[in-house]
C-alpha cells in the first residue's frame, strides 16, 4: 500500500494564522481533484521528501523493501501546531472515535503522522547531503548502472516463478536461461535536492513571498499529515 501527503502552508499575519493558496505552476503533476484543493501543496508521492520532512517511509517502500539510506528528518509526529484550526471538530467523545478525516482550508489532512515545520526549518535543512539509493535491477539496468553510476529505472524487489535475486559479486556469472531470470541489488548516491526539486521550488517561492511581505521565515509553516 502506498502513502500520500496532505499539506497546507500558513503564515502569521500578526493576529492569526492564515492559509497561503498554492501558486499555479508549482505542482506540474496535479490532476483535476488536486487543482480544486487550492490550499493543498506538494501532492506527489515522494518517499524521500516524506522521510526528510516527517520521518515517514524513511528508507523503505512497498512491503518494507529498503530503497534508500534513512535520513535525519526535520520533524517527527509533532501533531498539529498551536493555533491550527480544523474546518470541523468532533461534537463529542463518541463522534471523536470516528473522526479520522480532519480538514483544514478545505484540505483533508490525512489520518496519521500529523506534524509541522517552519519555512526557517526547511531553509536550514541540509538538502545538499548525499542520498544513497538501493535498487533491484535486471541485466539491462545493471549494465546502465555499471556504465553511468546509476540505472535509468529499478524496483524495490523482484519475485515470482523463475525469478532469483543474487549477490552483486556473483551476478555477472549468471545467465538468464532455463526459464530463470536473475536480478541483483545495486547502490548509488546523488544530492538529496535532486530528489525533492519540486518541494524546493515551493520553498524558494515562499522565501520570496516572505521577503516581499516582510514576514520572518519562522512565521510561515508547513502543516502536514499522511494516509496509507
Secondary structure as UniProt FT lines:
FT   STRAND          4..12
FT   STRAND          17..19
FT   TURN            24..25
FT   TURN            28..29
FT   HELIX           32..36
FT   TURN            38..39
FT   HELIX           47..54
FT   HELIX           62..64
FT   TURN            82..83
FT   HELIX           93..97
FT   STRAND          103..104
FT   TURN            105..106
FT   STRAND          107..108
FT   STRAND          112..118
FT   HELIX           119..124
FT   TURN            127..128
FT   STRAND          130..137
FT   HELIX           139..148
FT   TURN            161..162
FT   STRAND          163..165
FT   HELIX           168..171
FT   TURN            172..173
FT   TURN            178..179
FT   STRAND          181..191
FT   HELIX           192..195
FT   HELIX           197..213
FT   HELIX           217..219
FT   STRAND          220..227
//
